Amino acid sequence: KSTGPKAIQKVIDSSRYFVLRIENNGRHAYIGIGFQERSDSFDFSAALLDHEKNLSRKKVEKEMEKVPKKDYSMKDGTKIKVNVSIKTKGKTREIGGSSLTNSKLTKLGHTGTKKRRR
């Protein structure tokens, strides 16, 4: 059950023992399990944490599906003006002020950047 207590819990005074809560038709029982090696116990605990993270991730994913999607793409005819300052040997110089349109950005792979020649 997701609303009830956890099905598997660590024992407070040991790192190698766990308690399983088994439920059937409203009745429940507790069963203890233990590992001889701490490494096995650690692996079991890590697997439980991975499972909890996965469940949490799926819950967030479902919540995100409910949020309406927004369109952040550039509309046709929109221009972006880019001013770049380059500092070389203590001097700052301005380059360009070139305008990029939506079609130019598409040709550049939506990054809006070109490789600079040296």
LUMDRENTI-795512 format. One record per residue (C-alpha): residue in three letters; x, y, z. Coordinates in steps of 0.001 Angstrom, whole numbers, padded with zeros to 6 digits, always signed. Layout:
BEGIN
ALAXYZ
...
***
This chain:
BEGIN
LYS+000000+000000+000000
SER+001267+003469-000771
THR-000816+005080+002012
GLY+000266+002737+004797
PRO+003602+001998+006433
LYS+006580+001002+004335
ALA+006696-002648+003303
ILE+010423-002928+004067
GLN+012170-001069+006881
LYS+015692-001131+008287
VAL+016109-002315+011861
ILE+017251+000610+014006
ASP+020153-001061+015834
SER+021730-003011+012963
SER+022828-002364+009410
ARG+022363-005995+008338
TYR+018712-006634+009309
PHE+015396-005584+007808
VAL+011702-006056+008656
LEU+009177-006933+005967
ARG+005514-006071+006471
ILE+003280-008547+004674
GLU-000402-007737+004315
ASN-003252-009936+003097
ASN-007003-009250+003374
GLY-006516-006579+006047
ARG-004263-008781+008174
HIS-000552-008173+008426
ALA+002540-009945+009681
TYR+006129-008873+010235
ILE+009012-011012+009039
GLY+012633-010268+009810
ILE+015443-010912+007355
GLY+019155-010577+007919
PHE+022336-010756+005898
GLN+025565-012350+007094
GLU+027705-009970+005050
ARG+027370-006212+005287
SER+028089-005862+001586
ASP+024971-007924+000784
SER+022934-005769+003162
PHE+024328-002623+001538
ASP+023418-003910-001947
PHE+019872-004703-000771
SER+019534-001236+000799
ALA+020875+000438-002368
ALA+018365-001491-004486
LEU+015546-000263-002224
LEU+016726+003343-002555
ASP+016928+003004-006349
HIS+013379+001648-006397
GLU+012093+004553-004259
LYS+013838+007085-006535
ASN+012285+005427-009579
LEU+008799+005620-008035
SER+009374+009274-007148
ARG+010580+010022-010682
LYS+007465+008405-012174
LYS+005241+010446-009840
VAL+006919+013695-010919
GLU+006643+012636-014566
LYS+002876+012144-014208
GLU+002520+015546-012569
MET+004509+017179-015375
GLU+002176+015689-017986
LYS-000684+017700-016433
VAL+001157+021014-016892
PRO+000305+022688-020208
LYS+003240+022871-022594
LYS+004533+026309-023655
ASP+005920+027216-027058
TYR+009202+029087-026662
SER+010189+028922-030329
MET+010872+032103-032269
LYS+008080+033340-034456
ASP+008804+033993-038142
GLY+010380+037370-038741
THR+011742+037744-035211
LYS+015275+039111-035034
ILE+017977+038798-032397
LYS+020793+041317-032233
VAL+024072+039985-030819
ASN+026859+042261-029582
VAL+030078+040521-028579
SER+032956+042065-026643
ILE+036354+040385-026930
LYS+039203+041178-024554
THR+042681+040682-026005
LYS+045884+041935-024399
GLY+043983+044230-022062
LYS+042002+045896-024857
THR+038285+045411-025344
ARG+036799+045638-028795
GLU+033245+045348-030010
ILE+032419+042947-032810
GLY+029389+043050-034999
GLY+025938+043734-033935
SER+024703+041289-036530
SER+021060+040344-036664
LEU+019927+036754-036739
THR+016531+035786-038053
ASN+014629+032593-037380
SER+015693+031104-040742
LYS+019389+031855-040057
LEU+019141+030242-036614
THR+017637+027137-038178
LYS+020569+026893-040579
LEU+022961+027214-037632
GLY+021286+024342-035795
HIS+019209+026557-033427
THR+022317+027546-031473
GLY+022805+030972-032958
THR+026573+030645-032732
LYS+029224+030387-035399
LYS+032761+029128-035002
ARG+035155+032014-034560
ARG+038247+032237-036765
ARG+041556+033004-035092
***
